[in-house]
Amino acid sequence: MARFTPRSNRNRTQARPHRKTAPRTDARPESVVQAPRRADGARGSVPQVEITSASLSVKQLSELLDVDVARTVKQLMRRGMMANVNDVIDFETAVRVAQDLGFQVIRRKQQSTEKSRKPVQGENFVLRPPVVTVMGHVDHGKTTLLDTIRNTNVTAREAGAITQHIGAYQSVLGDRKITFLDTPGHRAFTAMRARGANATDIVVLVVAADDGVMPQTREAIDHANAAGVPIVVAINKIDKPEANVDRTKQLLTDAGLVIEEWGGDVVCVPLSAKTGAGVPELLENLFLVADVADLRADPTGSAEGIVIEARLDKLRGTLASLLVQRGTLRLGDSVVAGTTWGKVKAMFNDRGERITSADPSTPVEILGLSGVPLAGELFTVAADDKVARSVAEAHQQAAAPTPLSLSSLSSQIGEGQIKELSIVLKTDVQGSIEPIRSVIERLGNDEVKPKVVLAASGAVTENDILLAAAHKGIVIAFNAKAAPGAEQVAEQEGVAIQRYDIIYRLEEDIEAALKGMLKPTFVETLAGRAEVRAIFPGGKQGKVAGLLVREGRLWKGAWKVRVVRGGEVVSEPQITSIRRFKDTVNEVSAGLECGIGLLPFGDTQIGDIIELYRREKAT
């Protein structure tokens, strides 16, 4: 395995790809995007521009950059996209075009989709119900607690009502509402964050009083802290004889959660989900935490939010559970969720009742989308079906995200795009964590620093990958293997698992990445190897080498060719033709003889080895 320094792509002339036609609409999609604004100041002589829209028209982008529309259209053509003034382009395309035109882009796309925990001022902003996710170790009583809250609520409000599972539900305490996300554990919680959605305001950490802090409890704490979400601890199963509340509080302190009665800032409520004791106190404390956070949203205007879950029903089509975060979702609205779109034909609340509108923090299930969106996908309301379809098609045409590896993050650091290198560290043994963590955290400088968002021993899991994706970071596995399914999730999420077994190499690579100078690593793949048995005259084509294919196969194509003599490469020609007897063939497998033409043929001799290979950048 060797390392090479890639050439800069900035001045490289690109071949024109096949033409793609951008989706067109005659209406300005002002209801879908926020009006961009120019950033204050600029670094050096490079103008800065702030893009906040999920999508915008070519005309809007030109006005934002204060350039002629023709220049914008010309730049899009260079990227292989034929567009006119009214065509809609997505966020990533707009960023690339702005950079091509010499602007430094301040990315604010996610700002409009994440919950703000600071008080929001404005006459249209009103208090909204808090959104709560329940997490904890298996068999510690998460499901029982949710069922107790739900059943008490349904009985008090409407006896005999049918509760429909849509991935979330609302409870009422007095005249106030609270929304619970009923999602399967840490994976769903982190998957939403990995796609840019932060749906949760508060995490309820359920800890059994008889077991105490367990591995998944620590994992839940790490995920909640990484998301910056306040934690309320619910010490469950206090009705059991073997329950030890004081011991559980001590274990929580050891895990980094110091409760209020011990001088910390973490709310802790002992309860029994089985008997219901302490559950009202838990709800009251959740409202107190929400009041401190001053959670507000603007119910006016078009709705925005996230997809909680979605499925395909054989009779009714696509059913999507949505959580409204801003605005009001109404029956008949045109909705865009990722690459899917459609009109809201029917809308139901968590009790299965038909409703016509949904305010912020309200979970609903809708009918009418063209496909099944991903959980955690962001949704917005468009002006009409035409605009919604155009935006969804623009999302489909968006380029795939660049895989997150030390090399790719290093180049982003070098360009000043990121100021923090997020790392999920997994080791084979617990004793290796602190030495490696201390090595990582002492690296960096005032401009860019590493941040270990999770450090634990054991195999790399799917949750580790999702946590790294949520932080736009990487996974470092020090003598740690990947659990079944983790590699597949890493490929889907575009996250690299960097493996090391020597600590100084890990230190060198991270230090180089922080300096923006890390050279990418290339791995070599050998397709075939053949021995030159004879040299024949080839008429106008020059000489022909008679070969016996020893390994793999040979073919005429884009792979590289090299001639090896005595272990050293003497030339790197191209294969111009392959023949078996008098017939021209496409490829020759191991054990067969053939004749090949090389350009240039050079000093190829009998006994030389012909190898067909290629180099790929390792992630």
N, C-alpha and C positions, 0 to 999 in steps of 0.2 A: 504494500500500500504506500503510495507516494503522495506528496502534496504539491500543488501547483497554485500559482497566483492567477486568477482569471482576469481576462482583459475587461476593461471598462465597457459597459454596454451603452454608455451615454452618447458616444460619438460613432457608434457602429451603425452602418447603413443597413436597414432592415429590408428584407425582401417583402414585397407587397403580398399579403395573404389574400385568400379568397374574399370577395366582397360580402359584407354582411349589411343588411339594411336595418337601420335603427327603427324601433317602433315609432309610429307617427301619430300625433294627435293635434287637432286644431285648437284645442283648449289648453289654457295654461293650467298646470296641475297645482294651483296655489293651495288647494285644500289638502294636498298630500304632503307638501314640503313647507318648511319654514323659509322665510325670506333670508337669503344669505347676507352677511354684512362683512365689510372689509375690516381686517384687524388693525388695531392701532399700532403704528410704528412699523419698522422693518429692520431686519438684521443686515447691516452693511448697506449695499446698494441693491440687494435682492428684495423686490416688493413682496409683501405678505398678503395673503387672502385667506379668509375663513369661510369654509364651506360647511353648512349645517344641514343641507337638504339630503334626504334619502334618494331623491331623483329630481332632475330639473331639465328644462328644455334648453336647446342650443342657444336660443336668444337670451334666456335668463343667465346662462353661464357667461356669454359675451358681455352682457351688461355688468355682471359681477366683476369680471376681470377688466372692464373698461377697454375692450379691444373690439375691432371690427368683426362682425359676424363671419365675414369671409375667411378671416384668419382661423377662427375656431373650426369652421367647416373643413378648411384645408388640412388642419391638424388631424381631424377625425378621419379624413380620407387617407392620410399617411398611415393611420392605424388600421386601415382596411374597413372602415365603417362609412357608408354613404348616408349622409344625413343632411336635412335642411333646417331652416330656422325654427320650425315648430316640433321637430322630433325630440323625444324625451330620452335622456341618457341617465345611467345610474350613477351612484356616488363615486365608485372606484374609477369609472371612465372619466368623470369630471375632474377628479384629482389628477389623473395622468395627463390629461390635456392641459390643465393649468400648469403643471410642472414642465411640460414640453414648451410652453409659452414663456417660461422663465420666472414663474411665481413660486414662492415657498408657501406651501399649503398648511394651514392649521386645521387639523381634522377635529371636527366637532359632531360627527355623525351620531356617536353613541350618547351624546349629552342629552338629546331629546328623548331617549328611550330608557334611561335609568332613573330610578327613584332618587330624588334629592332628600336628604335627611335634614337639611337646614330649613328653617322657616322660610316660606315663600310669601312675599308681600304682593299685594295687588287686590283691587276691588272684586275681581272675578274669582279669586282663590278662596275656597272654603275648606273646612275640615273634612277629611275623608276617613272611612274606616281603615284601621291598620290591617295589613296582610301578614299572616303568621304562618311559618312552616314549622312542623314538629319533627325533630330529629332525635336520634339516640341509638343505643345498642339494640340488637335483636332481642326480643322477648322481655324488654324492659317496660312494655306497656304503652307504646305509642298508639297502636290501633285502639286499644281499650279506652285510652284517654279521649281520642277523637270521637269514638262512638258515644261515650258518656256525655260529652259536650253536645253532640248532635242530637241524641235522643232526648235529653233534657229540654233542649231548645224546641224541638218539634212538638213534644208533648205539651209544653207550656203555651205554644202558639196555635197549634192546629192538630188536635188529636186525630189519628188515623190518616194523616197526610202521607203521601208516598214520596220518599226522598230519592231523587234521581242522582246517580253518581256521575258527576261531570268533572271530577278532578279537583273540585273546590266547593266550599259551601260557606254560608254566612250564618252566624249566630247573633242573637239579640240579648243584650243585658240592659234592662230598663229601656231607655230610648236610644241606645247606641248600638251600632252594628260592629262586628268583627269578622274578617274573612280568613278562613283557614285553607291553605293549599294542601290538599290530600294527595300528595305525590309520593312515589315509592323511593323514599330515602335520599341518600346523598347524591346518587347518580343524576336524578332528575333536577335536584337543586343546582348542581354544578353544571349540568348540560345547558340550562337556561342561561347561566352566566357566560358559558363558553360561546354562546351565540349572541352575546351582547345584551341580554335581558337580565335586569336585576329586579325580580318581582317581589322579593320578601323585605318587609320592614323589621320584623322581629323573628328570632329563632327561639322556639321552646325546646330546651334540651332535657329530655326525659332520662333520668338516672334511677335505677332500681335501688332501694335502700338496703336490700339484702346482698346485691352483687357489687355495688359501687361503680367506680369508673372502669370501663372496659375498653378494648381496642377501638371499637366503632364509636364509642363516646369521645375518645381523643380525636378521632378522625372528624367527627362532627364539629368539635371545637375548632380544629384547624380550618375547616371549610367556612365556618361562620366568621371567624376572625379574618380570614383572607377576603371575605366579601365585605367586611366592615359593618356587619349587621349586629345589633345588640342582642345579647343572650339572656333569656330568663330560664332559670333552672327549675325544673319540676322534679322533686325527689319523690318517686312513686313507691307504691307497695309498703306504705308505713303501717298498714294493718297486719302485716305478717309478723309472727313472733320473732323471727331472726333479723328483723329490720334494725339497722344501726344508722340513724340519721347523722350523728356527730362524726362517725367514721367516714361516711359518704362526703360530708362537707370538707373533711381534711383531705380526702383524695381529690376533690375538686380544686382545692387550693394548690395541691401538688401539681395539678394539670394546668394551672395558670388562671383559674377562675376563683377569685376571692369574693365571697359573698358579703352582703352589706353588714350583717351583724358581726362579722369578723374584720370590719374596717375596709372592705372592698366596695365595688360599685355594681356587683352582680346581684340581681333580685333572685331570691330563692324561696320556693313555696313547697313545703311538705304536703303531700296529698295521697289519696288512694283513688285511683281511677275506677277501681272495682266497686267501692261503696259510694263514691262521689264526694267524700270528705276532702275539703281543701280546693275543690274545683272552682267554686265561686270566687275564692280568694285569688286563684290563678288568673281568672278573667279580669278581676279588678286591677291586678298588678299589670296585666298586659295593657289595659287602658291607660294606666299611669305612665308607663314607658312611652306609649304612643303620644300622650299629652306633652311629655317632655320633648319629644322629637318634632311636635307641631306639624303633623303630616297634613299637607294641603294639596289640592289639585283644582284645576279650572274645569268646571263641568260644561262650560259653553264651548261651542265650536265642534269640529269633527273629532271623532274618537281615535285614540291610539292605545295600544296595549300589547299583550303578548299572548301567544297560543300556549295553553296549559297542556292540552293533549288533543289528539284527533284520531278518528277511525273511520272506516268505510262500512256503512250499514247497507245490507243487501236490498232493503226496501226503500230507505229514505235517502241514500247516497252518502255524501261526506258529512259527518258530524264533527264540528270543531268546538272545543271548549276554550273560551277566551276570557281573559281578565282585563277589564277596561282600566287603564291607568290615567288617561286624560280625556277630557271631552265627554260626550254622551253618544253611545252607540244606539242607533234607531233602526227600526224595521224598515227595510227597503234601501238601506245604505249600501254603497258599492265598496267592498272591502278587498284590500290586497294583503296577502300574508305570504311573504317570500316569493315563490314562483307560482302561487295559486291566487285566484281572484274569483269574485262572484258577488251577487246581490244577496243580502240577508232576506231570505224568504220566510223564515220562521225563527223565533228566538224564545228560549226557555230559561227559567231561573233554576237554582239548585234543587227546587222542590218539584220540578217538572211542569210548572205552570207557564202558560204562554204570556209573554210580556212584550211591550212595544218599545221600551227604551231601557238603557242601563247606564248608571252613573259611575264615576270613578270608584275603583276597588270592588266593583260588582262582578262576580263570575257568571257567565252565561254560556249556553250552548246554542250554536246557530246552524242553520241549514243553508246551502246554496253555493259553497265554494266549488271550484272546478276540480280540485284535487285534495289530497291529504297533506296539509302542511306539517313541518317538523315541530316537535315540542320545543318551546323556547323561541320560536320564530316571532318576529315583530309583525304586528298588523297595523295598518293605517286605513283611513277612509278616503276614497278618491271622489272627485267631482261627479263622475258618472262611470258607467261600465266601460266606455271607450278608453278613458284615462287609466282605469284600473287594469285593464288588459295590457295596455302599453307598458305600464310600470312593471307588471309581472313578467312580461316578455323581456324587458330590459334586464331584470334580475337573472333570467335564464341565460342571457348572453354575456353576463358578467364573467370575467376571467376567474378561474379557480384561485383560491388564496395560496400565497407562497408558503411552502412547508416551513414550519418553525424549527430551525436548527441553529447551532452555534454560528455557522457560516452566514446564514441569512440574517440573523439578528446582529451579527458583527457588522455587516454592511449597512444595516439600518442605524446602528450606533455611529458608524463613521459618517453617515449623512446627516446626523443630528436628529433623526426621527424619533428615537426613543432615548430615555434618560435612566432607565432602570432595567436590569436583566433579572427577570423572575425565574427562580429555579425550584423545582420539586426534587428533593434529594432522597434517594432510596439506597440503603446499604444492606449488606448481607447480615451484619451483626450490629447490635445496639452500640457496642463500644466504638464503632467507627464513625458514628454520627458527629460527635462533638469535635474531634480533630479536623474532619473534613469541613464541617460547617465553619469553624474558626478560620480555616485557610481561605474559604470562599469569601467570608464577610470582611476580611482585612484587605481584600483587593478593591480596585476601583479608585475613583477620585471625586472631586467636587462636582464634576459634570455628569458622570454616570457611575452607578453603584449596583452591585449584585444584591438581590433580595431573596432569601430562602423562605418561600411561602409554606413549605412543608418539609420536615425532615423526619424520617422514620425508617425502621428496619423491616425487611421482608421483600417479597416480590413486588414488581411494578404492577399496579392494578389499573382497571379501567377508570376508577375515580381519580387516580393520580394523573392520568392522561387528560381527563376533563378539567381538572384543576389547573394544569399547565396551560391548556387551551384558553381557559377563562382569563388567565393572566397574560396571555400572549407570550408564554415562556417555554422552557424546555424541561425535560426530565433527565436527571443524571442518575444512572444506575451504577453504583460502585460495587462490583462483584455481586450484583443482584440480578436475578432473572426476571423475565416478564411472565405474569400469570396468563393462563389461557384467555384469549379474547382481548388482551391489552394491546397486542401488536396490531390487531385489526382496527381497534378504536383509534390508535395512534395514526394509522394510515388515513382513516376517515376524517379525523380532526386536523390532519396536517401537522402533527407534533412529533418531533424527533426524540428518540430515546438515545442519549449519549452514554455509551458504556466505557467504563474505565476500570482498570485493576491496579494502576500505579498512581499514587496521589499527586506526584509532581507533574505528570502529564495533564492531569485534570487542572491543576493550578496554571500551567502554561497556557492551555487552551482558553480558559476563562479570562485570564489576564490579557491575552491577545484579542479576544472578542471584545472586551471592554475598551480596548484601544481602537477598535474598528479596523484591525489589521489581520484578522484571522484568515489564513489561507484555506480554501476549501480542500477537503480530502477526496481523492479520486480512487475508485476501485476498478480493477481491470477484470473483464470477463472474456475468457478464451472460448471461441466457438469451434475452432478446428486447428489441427496441426498435420502437416504433410511433409514428406521427405522428397527432395529432388533426386530422381533416379537417372535421368538422362536429359540432354539438351539437344533439341532438334531445330533445323532451319525452318522458319515459318513463312518464307516468301516475302511478300510485301509487308507483312506484319512483323518482320524481324524474327527473333528466336522464340521457341516454345519450350517450356519446361515440362518434362514428363515426371509426374508425381505419383506417389503412393500415399493415400490418406491414412495416417496412423491413428488419429483421434478426431472425434466429432465429425464435422462436415465442412466443406468449402462451398461457397457460392459467390456470385458476382452481385455486389450490392454496396450499401453505404458503410459497412464495417471496414475497419482499417486492416491493412496487410503489412507484414514486416518479414524481412528475410534475415534469419539468424544463422550465424556461423561461429562455432566455438563458443557459444553462450553470449555473443555480442551481436547487436543489431547492425547490419551492414547497409541496409536500404529499406525504404518504406514505399514500395510501388503500389499501383492499382491493378486489379485483375480486369483485363479487357475482354477475355473470352475463356470459356471452358468447353473442352471437347472430350468425348469418350469414343474412341475409334474415329469414325467420320461424322458422328452426330454432335451437334451443339446441344449442351445440356445446361440446366439452371443451377444444379448443385450435385455434389458427389459426396457420398457417405464414407465412413471409415471402412477400410479393407479393400477399397476399389482404387483402380488406377485411372489417371486422366492426364490430359495435356492442357496447360493454361498459358495464356499470353499475359505478359506483364508490361506495364508502362510506368517508368522506364524499366527495361529488362536489366540494365546495368551489368554488374559483374557476378550475376547469379551463377553458382557452380553446383556440380554434382555433390551431393552430401549436405547441401544447405537445407535448412528447415524453413518452411513457409507457414506462418501463423496468421490466423484470422481472429481479430479481437476488437474490443471497443472499451473505452473508458467512460465510467459514469460517476457523477458526483455523489459521494456518500452523504447521507443525512444523519 
